[in-house]
Each structure stands twice: as C-alpha cells, then as structure tokens.
Amino acid sequence: MAQGGNGIDIGTVYRMLIQMSARLDQLLEVVNDHSRILNDHSRILNDHARQLDDLSANVASLRADVGHYHEAVISQGIHYSDLEGRVLRVERHLRLDPAER
C-alpha cells in the first residue's frame, strides 16, 4: 500500500476495494451456480425417493395379490410348489426388502 507524505494513498485503497469487489462478484457467481446445481440434485433425489417409495408400495401390493392368488389356487386343490421361495428369490435378485408378512 502506497503512503505519501500525509499517510495512506486513498487512490490505492480505492483501487484495492474495487478489485476486491470484482473478485467477490466472481465468487458470488460461483456460489450461485453451485446453489442452482445443488437444488437440481436435491429435486432429482426427491423424485427418486418418491419413485422408490411407489415401487416399494407396488411390490408389497403385488406380493399380497400373489399370496391371495396362491391361497385361491391351493383351495382349488392345485399346488404350486415352492411359490414362496420363488417370490423370495425374485426379491433377492431385485435387491428388494421382503414385504411384511
């Protein structure tokens, strides 16, 4: 910082403040861009969470429907061998949590 005979050069201080202001404006642009990207990612993540919740509910409903069908078939005297085991294998293959029984 330049100093004259009367102390600090105000012109130099003013130029430094202008430079810092420009740099802060650049940094603010970067932060705003990152905030927009984060908001986009958050929205996408929320959509995926909703889709996974929907899928989980659909799997539980399908599992219940298969169970009702199985009960109806067995009551008619037809035996489906190891249907429960097959459903569990499909769930494991798809990496799904087994539905509540």
C-alpha positions as CSV (number, residue, x, y, z in Angstrom):
1,M,0.0,0.0,0.0
2,A,1.4,3.3,-1.0
3,Q,2.0,6.0,1.5
4,G,2.5,9.6,0.7
5,G,3.8,12.4,2.9
6,N,0.4,12.7,4.5
7,G,-0.3,8.9,5.1
8,I,-2.0,6.2,3.1
9,D,-2.8,6.9,-0.5
10,I,-6.6,7.0,-0.8
11,G,-6.5,6.3,-4.5
12,T,-4.6,3.0,-3.9
13,V,-7.1,2.0,-1.2
14,Y,-10.0,2.8,-3.6
15,R,-8.4,0.6,-6.4
16,M,-7.9,-2.3,-4.0
17,L,-11.5,-2.0,-2.9
18,I,-12.7,-2.1,-6.5
19,Q,-10.5,-5.2,-7.2
20,M,-11.9,-6.9,-4.1
21,S,-15.5,-6.1,-5.1
22,A,-14.9,-7.6,-8.5
23,R,-13.4,-10.7,-7.0
24,L,-16.3,-11.0,-4.6
25,D,-18.7,-10.7,-7.5
26,Q,-16.9,-13.6,-9.3
27,L,-17.1,-15.7,-6.1
28,L,-20.8,-14.9,-5.7
29,E,-21.5,-16.1,-9.2
30,V,-19.7,-19.4,-8.4
31,V,-21.7,-19.9,-5.2
32,N,-24.9,-19.1,-7.0
33,D,-24.1,-21.7,-9.7
34,H,-23.3,-24.3,-7.1
35,S,-26.5,-23.5,-5.3
36,R,-28.5,-24.0,-8.5
37,I,-26.8,-27.3,-9.1
38,L,-27.4,-28.4,-5.6
39,N,-31.1,-27.5,-5.9
40,D,-31.3,-29.5,-9.1
41,H,-29.7,-32.5,-7.5
42,S,-32.0,-32.2,-4.4
43,R,-35.0,-32.2,-6.7
44,I,-33.8,-35.2,-8.6
45,L,-33.0,-37.1,-5.4
46,N,-36.5,-36.3,-4.0
47,D,-38.1,-37.6,-7.3
48,H,-36.0,-40.8,-7.0
49,A,-37.0,-41.3,-3.3
50,R,-40.7,-40.9,-4.3
51,Q,-40.3,-43.4,-7.2
52,L,-38.6,-45.9,-4.8
53,D,-41.5,-45.4,-2.3
54,D,-44.0,-46.0,-5.1
55,L,-42.1,-49.1,-6.3
56,S,-42.0,-50.5,-2.7
57,A,-45.7,-50.0,-2.3
58,N,-46.3,-51.7,-5.7
59,V,-44.1,-54.6,-4.8
60,A,-46.0,-55.0,-1.5
61,S,-49.3,-54.9,-3.3
62,L,-48.1,-57.4,-5.9
63,R,-46.8,-59.7,-3.2
64,A,-50.2,-59.6,-1.5
65,D,-52.0,-60.3,-4.8
66,V,-49.7,-63.3,-5.5
67,G,-50.4,-64.5,-1.9
68,H,-54.2,-64.2,-2.4
69,Y,-53.9,-66.0,-5.8
70,H,-51.8,-68.7,-4.3
71,E,-54.4,-69.2,-1.5
72,A,-57.2,-69.4,-4.1
73,V,-55.3,-71.9,-6.2
74,I,-54.5,-74.1,-3.2
75,S,-58.1,-74.1,-2.1
76,Q,-59.0,-75.5,-5.6
77,G,-56.6,-78.4,-5.0
78,I,-53.8,-77.2,-7.2
79,H,-50.4,-77.0,-5.6
80,Y,-47.8,-74.5,-6.8
81,S,-44.5,-75.9,-5.5
82,D,-42.4,-73.5,-3.5
83,L,-44.1,-70.3,-4.7
84,E,-42.9,-68.5,-1.6
85,G,-39.3,-69.5,-2.3
86,R,-39.6,-68.3,-5.9
87,V,-41.0,-64.9,-4.7
88,L,-38.2,-64.6,-2.2
89,R,-35.6,-65.3,-4.9
90,V,-37.1,-62.7,-7.2
91,E,-37.0,-60.2,-4.3
92,R,-33.4,-61.0,-3.6
93,H,-32.4,-60.8,-7.3
94,L,-34.0,-57.3,-7.5
95,R,-32.5,-56.4,-4.1
96,L,-35.8,-55.6,-2.6
97,D,-36.7,-55.8,1.1
98,P,-39.1,-58.7,1.8
99,A,-42.6,-57.4,2.3
100,E,-44.2,-57.5,5.7
101,R,-46.0,-60.8,6.2
